[in-house]
Amino acid sequence: PFASEEDYRNYLARLDALPAHIDGLIAQMREGMATGWVAPKVTLSAVPGMLREMRENIDSGPLAEPFGRIPALIAPEAREEIAQAGPETLRATVAPALAQLEQFIRTEYLPAARNTIAASSLPGGAEYYAVLVANHTGSTMAPAELHALGLREVERIRLAMRGAIARTGFTGSFAQFSAFANSDKRLFMRSPDKLLARYRRILARANATLPRLFATLPAEELVVKPANEANGERMGGAYYEEGSAARPAGFVVNTSRLDARPIWEMETLALHEGVPGHHLQVARAHQLTGLPAFRRHAWYPAFGEGWALYAESLGPELGFYKDAFSAFGHLNSELLRAARLVADTGIHAMGWQRQQALDYLNANTANALADNEIEVDRYIAQPG
């Protein structure tokens, strides 16, 4: 948060601490180089350019943005001091640290990075991946069992999708419908403002119908806002941003590439990221003051993402998915979760190559091709 003088002093202190933090990152990476625990080249190739972009735009990028909107509630002398200290710190402290990290990754780490993508290719990697799978799923299933489960779920959901496709009046194959659903201009919003407005209407409807299913509703506000445009090419359609005492929770919408944001995905995405998904669960956890802080604020993927997927399934009871395209979008969202089980275990336990995982998602989901590429690269970078 950037609401008080203390917030800005904390931010300046964090910026001042960045060189030591980067020294630590480099030390960790050198340890990895010495022990064979290095990242895949494919996940790192763009990083030096991203660091250079941050450095070259240090005065106008997101790191500088808070210094351009210092609240008037802060005393004038402090505002003036912070407004001067911020850009100076960015140029004198942060930019050289970013340059150091960029140079290290470009000249030392990238050449030593591995050409393989599987976690199981690391020393002790198979055991490491099994631990990640257990931590992220909360189950005792082995990677091979999860792979088989994913295949069964993909088959089940694809069968259900035939009915939704038939309801639209489309008579072609799944692949032909996917191509149509990702290209017909009638299925996309024409401006960022219209995309945001439609999400606000969906979430207003969801909030109005929540009392049908929930006795206790979240007290925290949820605002719909656009994502930082600089990150648009590298993220999906929307994400949830946890609220704090100084900032309301956010349903953050990617308004870039409108031609990759189909209307048919909007209802299920709003229910997943907003209510009754992540926002209801996280905001309620904040309210449960009888629990220790780690229970109220920590994130457990099997529960958090499991709850949000369950929340999507409540759509019909809340009056959603009546439109055949939205029903298809709901099933496609569920299908992606099943396909993830197949692709992630395929990459890290079955010897799949990146293109094999891409081909699988492209053939078995109706996601935009660019989104599937983001997905697969995330599975490679974050096993499990």
Summary of the structure (lengths in Angstrom):
residues: 384
radius of gyration: 22.8
end to end distance: 31.1
largest distance: 68.9
contacts: 1160
relative contact order: 0.11
helix: 68%
strand: 5%
